[in-house]
C-alpha cells in the first residue's frame, strides 16, 4: 500500500452560507486541495445526494475526505 497516496477532499457548500465560507477560508490557509460542490440549502435534491448519507443533519458545509 502506498502511504503517500492522498484522496482529494470534497466540500459540499452553499455560496450564501457563512459556515461554508469559514471552512473554505481554513482549507485555503492550510493549503488543502479540495473539490467544491455548490449546493443551495433550500434545494430538495440535497438530501438525495449520497454524500449527505454521511451527514445525519443533511446540511452544509459537509467535508468528505474520501469518495462516496
N, C-alpha and C positions, 0 to 999 in steps of 0.2 A: 504494500500500500504506500502511495506517495503522500508523505506528510506535508509537502509543500503545496498540495492542491487545495485551493480555497474556492468555495462557491460564492457567486455574486449574490448579495442580498437583494431582496425585493421589498420596496417600500410602497405600501398602498396608502394613498394620501388624498386629501381634499384641498384644493387651492385656497379655499376660504377658511380652513381650519387652523386656528392658532397653534395647537399642539403639533400638527403636521409640520408647520414651519419650524418649530423648535427642534423637532427630530432631524429635519433636513440641515439645520444650522450645525447641530452636533456632529452629524455624519460628515459634513463638509470640513469642519475644524479638525476632525480626526483623520481626514483623507480616505474615508471608506468609499469604495466603489459600490454602487447600488443601481438597480433598475427602478425607475419611478413609474408607478401606475396611478394616474389621477382618476379618482372616483368621487362623484358627488354624493355627499352623505344622504341626501334625500332620495337617491336612486334606489328603486326597489330591487334591481338586479344585483345590488351589492351583496345581499345575503345569499345569492346563488353562486357566488364565486367560491371556488374550492379553498382559497386562501383564508376565507373567513370561517371555515370549519375549525381552524386552529385558534381563532379568537372567539371566546364564548360570548362577547358582547356585540360582535359584528360591527365594530366601529373603526374609524380611522383615527390616528395612524396605526397601521399594522405593519411590523417589520418582520420579514421571514428570512432566515439565514440558510434556507435550503429550498430545493424545488418541491412544489406541492403537486 
